[in-house]
Amino acid sequence: MLKNSFRATKPARLILSCVLLAVVSAVAGRAQNAGSPHDADLFGVRIGMDVPTALEAVFVNAKRQPGQEKPDAKKSEGKDVRVLYKLKEGNLQIVFAEGKRVREIQFEYASPLRYEDLRLLDNSSTFGNMGGDRYDDRYAVGFTDDKQKERQWWRDEKTPEGYRIRISFISGKLTVAGALATKEVRHKIITVVPEDKDKFAKALQSG
């Protein structure tokens, strides 16, 4: 009886599998446009890139249409320039140091990610994360400030130029009615480690 029932539903199972495969492929395609969440770039943009290379990377990887080569907004911040792209995947901001090279990249996800899906630790306690699952232990865990309203996961990478970059994930803001917000990854930020700003400036001048 069970075997016959299984055979009867097999075509339906096959159709469902095809649908699920299409959905997964679509999600993977969108993720590939932005890049893997753990990569040290967003839409192909990396710290240190010059302006034309960075803008071309966004145009290609975000699949912008002809006429959308330029950012959607631009703002001068002293000697630096910040540009904004409003993309279907979320809002992308790029800061060009002295209007020349990428110093910071910020991305606000249109659909928040879950920290479990990124294999991020729930807290800094090793004992508290012993559950048989594999976590990405490259990341430290803490908060963005002493008010502890937003969680932050971060790791540092050294560049060939000698300065370090920091890849961070930021949660939603903790509120009385929405404690689960700190379980969601709302932003990804890639920037020069604050202690290495002088090294970055030196590399900027030599480049």
C-alpha positions in Angstrom: 0.0 0.0 0.0 2.8 2.4 0.9 4.8 1.5 -2.2 1.8 2.2 -4.5 1.1 5.5 -2.7 4.8 6.4 -3.2 4.6 5.6 -6.9 1.4 7.6 -7.4 3.0 10.7 -5.9 6.4 10.4 -7.7 5.5 12.7 -10.6 4.2 15.3 -8.1 7.5 14.9 -6.2 9.5 15.4 -9.4 7.6 18.6 -10.3 8.1 19.9 -6.7 11.8 19.1 -6.9 12.1 21.0 -10.2 10.2 24.0 -8.7 12.5 24.0 -5.6 15.6 23.8 -7.8 14.4 26.8 -9.8 13.9 28.8 -6.6 17.3 27.8 -5.2 18.9 28.7 -8.5 17.2 32.1 -8.6 18.3 32.8 -5.0 21.8 31.7 -5.8 21.9 33.9 -8.9 21.0 37.0 -6.8 23.6 36.0 -4.2 26.2 35.6 -6.9 25.5 39.2 -8.2 26.3 40.6 -4.8 29.0 38.1 -4.2 29.3 35.5 -1.4 28.4 37.1 1.9 31.8 36.1 3.4 33.8 37.5 0.6 35.8 40.7 1.0 33.9 42.5 -1.8 30.4 43.5 -2.7 29.2 43.4 -6.3 32.8 43.0 -7.3 33.8 46.2 -5.5 36.9 45.9 -3.3 38.8 48.3 -0.9 41.4 50.2 -2.9 39.7 50.1 -6.3 39.8 53.3 -8.3 36.5 55.0 -9.3 36.1 53.7 -12.9 36.8 50.1 -11.9 34.4 50.2 -9.0 31.6 51.8 -11.0 32.1 49.2 -13.8 32.0 46.4 -11.2 28.6 47.5 -9.9 27.2 48.1 -13.4 28.1 44.5 -14.5 27.4 42.6 -11.3 24.2 44.4 -10.4 23.1 43.9 -14.0 22.3 47.6 -14.4 20.8 48.7 -17.7 22.2 51.1 -20.3 21.8 54.6 -18.9 22.4 53.4 -15.3 26.1 53.5 -15.4 26.3 56.3 -12.8 25.3 55.9 -9.1 21.8 56.9 -8.1 23.1 59.6 -5.7 26.4 61.3 -4.8 27.5 63.2 -1.7 30.7 65.0 -0.9 32.0 64.5 2.7 35.0 66.8 3.0 37.6 65.4 0.6 35.8 62.0 0.4 32.9 61.2 -1.9 30.0 58.8 -1.0 27.8 57.3 -3.8 24.6 55.4 -3.4 23.0 52.6 -5.5 19.4 51.6 -5.0 19.4 47.9 -6.2 16.8 45.2 -6.0 19.1 43.3 -3.6 19.4 46.3 -1.3 21.1 49.7 -0.9 24.8 49.9 -1.7 27.0 52.8 -0.6 30.7 53.3 -1.6 33.0 55.8 0.0 35.9 57.0 -2.2 38.8 58.4 -0.2 39.7 61.8 -1.6 37.4 60.9 -4.5 40.0 58.4 -5.8 40.0 55.0 -4.1 37.4 52.8 -2.3 37.8 53.1 1.4 34.5 51.7 2.6 31.6 49.7 1.2 28.2 49.4 3.0 25.3 47.2 2.0 21.8 47.2 3.5 20.1 43.9 2.6 16.6 44.3 1.2 15.8 40.9 2.8 17.6 40.4 6.1 19.8 37.3 6.4 19.8 35.0 9.4 23.1 34.7 11.4 22.7 30.9 11.5 22.6 30.8 7.7 26.0 32.6 7.7 27.3 30.2 10.3 28.1 33.0 12.7 28.5 32.4 16.4 25.6 33.4 18.6 28.0 34.9 21.2 31.6 35.0 22.1 31.3 32.0 24.5 32.8 28.9 23.1 30.8 26.7 25.5 27.6 28.4 24.5 28.1 27.3 20.9 28.9 23.7 21.5 26.1 22.0 19.7 27.7 19.8 17.1 27.2 22.5 14.3 30.2 24.0 12.5 30.5 27.8 12.9 32.8 30.2 11.1 35.2 31.0 14.0 37.1 33.7 12.0 34.6 36.2 13.4 34.6 38.0 16.7 31.2 38.8 18.2 30.1 41.9 20.1 28.0 45.1 19.8 28.4 48.3 17.8 28.4 50.4 20.9 28.0 50.3 24.7 24.2 50.6 24.4 24.2 47.1 23.0 21.4 47.8 20.6 23.0 46.2 17.5 25.1 43.0 17.3 28.3 42.9 15.2 30.3 40.1 13.8 33.7 41.0 12.3 37.0 39.6 11.0 40.1 41.3 9.7 42.2 40.5 6.6 45.6 41.8 5.7 46.1 43.2 2.2 49.3 43.0 0.1 49.6 46.7 0.5 50.1 46.2 4.3 46.9 47.6 5.7 44.0 45.5 7.0 40.4 45.5 6.0 37.5 44.6 8.2 34.4 42.6 7.1 31.5 43.2 9.4 27.9 42.1 9.7 25.5 44.2 11.7 22.2 43.0 13.1 18.9 44.9 13.3 18.3 47.1 16.3 17.2 45.6 19.6 13.9 46.9 20.7 11.5 45.9 23.6 9.0 44.6 21.1 11.5 43.1 18.6 14.3 41.2 20.4 14.6 38.9 17.4 16.0 41.8 15.3 19.4 41.0 16.7 19.2 37.6 15.1 18.9 39.2 11.7 21.8 40.4 9.6 20.8 43.8 8.2 24.0 45.2 6.9 27.4 44.2 5.6 30.3 46.6 5.9 33.8 46.4 4.4 36.2 49.1 5.5 39.8 49.8 6.4 40.6 48.8 10.0 40.7 52.2 11.9 44.2 51.6 13.2 45.5 51.2 9.6 44.1 54.4 8.2 47.6 55.9 7.9 48.9 52.8 6.1 45.9 53.0 3.7 46.6 56.7 3.1 50.2 55.9 2.3 49.1 53.2 -0.1 46.7 55.7 -1.7 49.4 58.2 -2.3 51.8 55.6 -3.7 49.1 54.2 -6.0 
